[in-house]
Amino acid sequence: MDQGFFLLFAAASVVAALTLVLARNPVHSALALMACFLQVSAIFVLLEAPLLAVIQIFVYVGAIMVLFLFVIMMIDVREAVLQRFLPGSNLPVLVLLVLLGVEMLVLVLRSDRFSVAEPVATSTGGEVRQLSTTLFADYLLPFEVASVILLAALIGAIVLARKEPR
């Protein structure tokens, strides 16, 4: 069951990544990037790493996507919206996706990595407590400096995006 979900999330992540690269519209690329981040977060949940999944959603889907959307707001996307979603004919892209899917299926079926094994011992949550103590005690200054830099980037994006009064 887990293998099926993993393959589903991995395939969706690959499709979202290809859409990210092939899309001409920057808004579509940003949405595809967000979908890819969410698929990676779902894979982290399958790997029983809920902290990494939550960090993936908060940091990448939340903060980084907001910064990307500010950049997209600063550029002129009116011309990009009028263009097609995927460039040219869709036939080469579909052939490439089918070949990649067949290759992934062959690799999975020939691999013994996904065989049924003994479950890994679950943690009691001490690692999360240790990580948070290390982050907010030993590395408090770099953590706060990173937050100030992100705040300065956000303010800079707002200043650059606002229109001049006439």
C-alpha positions as CSV (number, residue, x, y, z in Angstrom):
1,M,0.0,0.0,0.0
2,D,2.8,2.4,0.9
3,Q,4.6,1.6,-2.3
4,G,1.6,2.5,-4.3
5,F,1.2,5.8,-2.6
6,F,4.9,6.5,-3.0
7,L,4.7,5.8,-6.7
8,L,1.7,8.0,-7.0
9,F,3.3,10.9,-5.2
10,A,6.6,10.4,-7.0
11,A,4.9,10.4,-10.4
12,A,2.8,13.5,-9.5
13,S,6.0,15.2,-8.3
14,V,7.8,14.4,-11.6
15,V,4.8,15.7,-13.6
16,A,4.7,18.9,-11.6
17,A,8.4,19.4,-12.0
18,L,8.2,18.9,-15.8
19,T,5.2,21.3,-15.9
20,L,7.4,23.8,-13.9
21,V,10.1,23.6,-16.4
22,L,8.0,23.5,-19.6
23,A,5.4,26.2,-18.7
24,R,5.9,29.5,-20.3
25,N,3.6,31.4,-17.9
26,P,5.4,32.2,-14.7
27,V,2.2,31.9,-12.7
28,H,1.7,28.4,-14.0
29,S,5.3,27.6,-13.1
30,A,4.8,28.9,-9.6
31,L,1.7,26.8,-9.1
32,A,3.5,23.7,-10.5
33,L,6.4,24.4,-8.1
34,M,3.9,24.6,-5.2
35,A,2.3,21.3,-6.3
36,C,5.8,19.7,-6.5
37,F,6.6,20.9,-3.0
38,L,3.3,19.4,-1.7
39,Q,4.1,16.1,-3.3
40,V,7.5,16.0,-1.7
41,S,5.8,16.8,1.6
42,A,3.5,13.8,1.1
43,I,6.5,11.6,0.5
44,F,8.0,12.8,3.8
45,V,4.7,11.8,5.5
46,L,5.0,8.3,4.0
47,L,8.6,8.1,5.3
48,E,7.3,8.8,8.8
49,A,9.1,12.1,9.0
50,P,6.2,14.5,10.0
51,L,8.6,17.3,11.1
52,L,10.2,17.4,7.6
53,A,6.8,17.4,6.0
54,V,5.6,20.3,8.1
55,I,8.8,22.2,7.5
56,Q,8.4,21.6,3.8
57,I,4.9,23.0,3.8
58,F,5.7,26.0,6.1
59,V,9.0,27.0,4.7
60,Y,8.8,26.2,1.0
61,V,5.1,26.3,0.2
62,G,4.5,29.2,2.5
63,A,7.5,31.5,2.6
64,I,9.4,30.8,-0.6
65,M,6.2,30.7,-2.7
66,V,5.2,34.1,-1.3
67,L,8.6,35.5,-2.4
68,F,8.2,33.9,-5.9
69,L,4.8,35.5,-6.2
70,F,6.2,38.9,-5.3
71,V,8.8,38.5,-8.1
72,I,6.0,37.4,-10.5
73,M,4.0,40.5,-9.5
74,M,7.0,42.7,-10.3
75,I,7.5,41.4,-13.8
76,D,4.9,42.1,-16.5
77,V,3.0,38.9,-17.1
78,R,0.3,40.3,-19.3
79,E,2.1,39.0,-22.4
80,A,2.9,35.7,-20.8
81,V,-0.8,35.1,-19.9
82,L,-1.7,35.3,-23.5
83,Q,0.7,32.5,-24.5
84,R,-0.1,28.8,-24.5
85,F,0.4,26.8,-21.3
86,L,2.9,24.4,-22.9
87,P,5.1,25.4,-25.8
88,G,4.6,23.9,-29.3
89,S,3.1,20.5,-29.9
90,N,2.2,18.4,-26.9
91,L,3.2,15.1,-28.6
92,P,6.9,15.1,-27.7
93,V,6.1,16.0,-24.1
94,L,3.6,13.1,-23.9
95,V,6.1,10.7,-25.5
96,L,8.7,11.8,-23.0
97,L,6.3,11.3,-20.1
98,V,5.3,7.8,-21.2
99,L,9.0,6.8,-21.7
100,L,9.8,8.1,-18.2
101,G,6.8,6.3,-16.7
102,V,7.8,3.0,-18.4
103,E,11.4,3.4,-17.2
104,M,10.2,4.1,-13.6
105,L,7.9,1.0,-13.7
106,V,10.7,-1.2,-15.0
107,L,13.1,0.0,-12.4
108,V,10.6,-0.5,-9.6
109,L,9.7,-4.0,-10.8
110,R,13.3,-5.1,-11.2
111,S,14.5,-3.6,-7.9
112,D,14.4,-5.5,-4.6
113,R,14.5,-2.3,-2.7
114,F,10.7,-2.2,-2.3
115,S,10.5,-5.7,-0.9
116,V,8.6,-6.2,2.4
117,A,11.0,-5.7,5.3
118,E,10.8,-5.3,9.0
119,P,9.4,-2.0,10.1
120,V,11.8,0.6,11.4
121,A,11.7,1.4,15.0
122,T,9.7,4.6,15.6
123,S,11.1,7.4,17.5
124,T,9.7,8.8,20.7
125,G,10.0,12.5,19.7
126,G,13.2,13.2,21.5
127,E,14.9,14.2,18.2
128,V,12.4,17.0,17.7
129,R,13.0,18.3,21.1
130,Q,16.8,18.1,20.7
131,L,16.5,19.8,17.3
132,S,14.4,22.7,18.6
133,T,16.6,23.2,21.6
134,T,19.7,23.3,19.4
135,L,18.0,25.7,16.9
136,F,16.7,28.1,19.5
137,A,19.5,27.9,22.0
138,D,22.8,27.4,20.2
139,Y,21.9,28.9,16.8
140,L,19.5,31.6,17.8
141,L,21.5,34.4,16.3
142,P,21.8,32.9,12.8
143,F,18.1,32.0,13.0
144,E,17.1,35.6,13.8
145,V,19.5,37.0,11.1
146,A,17.9,34.8,8.5
147,S,14.4,36.0,9.5
148,V,15.6,39.7,9.3
149,I,17.1,39.1,5.9
150,L,13.8,37.5,4.7
151,L,11.9,40.5,6.2
152,A,14.2,42.9,4.3
153,A,13.6,41.0,1.1
154,L,9.9,41.1,1.6
155,I,10.0,44.9,2.2
156,G,12.2,45.4,-0.8
157,A,9.8,43.4,-3.0
158,I,6.9,45.5,-1.8
159,V,8.8,48.8,-2.5
160,L,9.8,47.6,-5.9
161,A,6.3,46.4,-6.8
162,R,4.4,49.5,-5.8
163,K,3.5,51.9,-8.5
164,E,4.8,55.5,-8.5
165,P,2.2,58.2,-8.0
166,R,1.7,60.4,-11.1
